[in-house]
Amino acid sequence: MQQHLLTPMGMLNSTFAPEEIDPALRTQNYVDAENGGIKAGGRLFDARDVPAAFLYSNCEDMAKWATVMLNQGWAGETSVLTPESIDTMWADGVATFWPDLVGPWFGGIVQTYGLGWYMGTMEGHGLVGSVGADDGSNTQLQLAPDDGLAVIAMDNWLVYDTATWYPASFAAVDAIYMLLGIENPESTK
């Protein structure tokens, strides 16, 4: 991963090996505590989940990843993915249960799941996103490829209830919709 993807993309502050991270640059994850406060989060996943869930990164590096995806696999003059690979990842996959769970506003981005990406449409805009979450963290890379837009949101707090699940994901959805001029019919003005 480092040799073939991260380094060619210039993602020099990203790794799958947490021991390589300067401790001063790491954040602590938090979850709600039973007493109404907060407590440190742990890890819900194990080593089998590393390829899908444990890229340690920052917003600057994730912006480089988003740019590569929007540029059909190109990182400057270097091709790290072929357009065909991206098309395959973003081909409609299987329908998900998420729209029923999170409602029509957020459900617009998670209608189907392809190869590592959620896809959907909202008011004619194609949407592609990838979500990450662990005990006390949530990240969202949300793209509107045809519009050349990307939003990256990261947080270090996670609550396990449907009203506030995945705060970074919900923030990314709100931001991409705002950039696309899509208004939430449920919002109060």
Salt bridges, closest charged atoms under 4 A:
GLU34 OE2 - LYS39 NZ 3.37
ASP46 OD2 - ARG48 NH2 2.47
GLU60 OE2 - LYS64 NZ 3.99
ASP61 OD1 - LYS64 NZ 3.99
ASP147 OD2 - HIS125 ND1 2.93
GLU183 OE1 - LYS189 NZ 2.56
